[in-house]
Amino acid sequence: AGVYTVMLSVTNSNGCTDSQSILITVKYEDATLVIPNVFTPNNDSINDLFYVKATNIADFNCVIFDRWGLQFYSWSDLKGGWDGKTGGKDATDGTYFFIINATDTNGKDVKRQGSFLLIR
């Protein structure tokens, strides 16, 4: 969202030039969620946390489930994430599932669900 100036400049084959500009106001920008499909919590400081990058999100909640539908972890802050542990112990390698319920900055519901791999 914001106000932007767009300018067009042209030059013909004789060297004559002209330009025109216009202001464009963008009033609404869609929310975005970037959700990884794999993470590797092996303490190498690379990709050790399953987290969601987002823009234009006002409220956020993510719940992680195992393949049997048991809830493993949840968090309600975009600064949070899952470190691959449950009950203080490392979760096993495999496929896990997430459900995200969020609200964008204009009050619109944003829902995502899917799966990701945990690889150690």
Secondary structure by P-SEA (a helix, b strand, c coil): cbbbbbbbbbbccccbbbbbbbbbbbcbbbbbbbbbcccccccccccccccccccccccbbbbbbcccccccccccccccccccccccccccbbbbbbbbbbccccbbbbbbbbcccccc
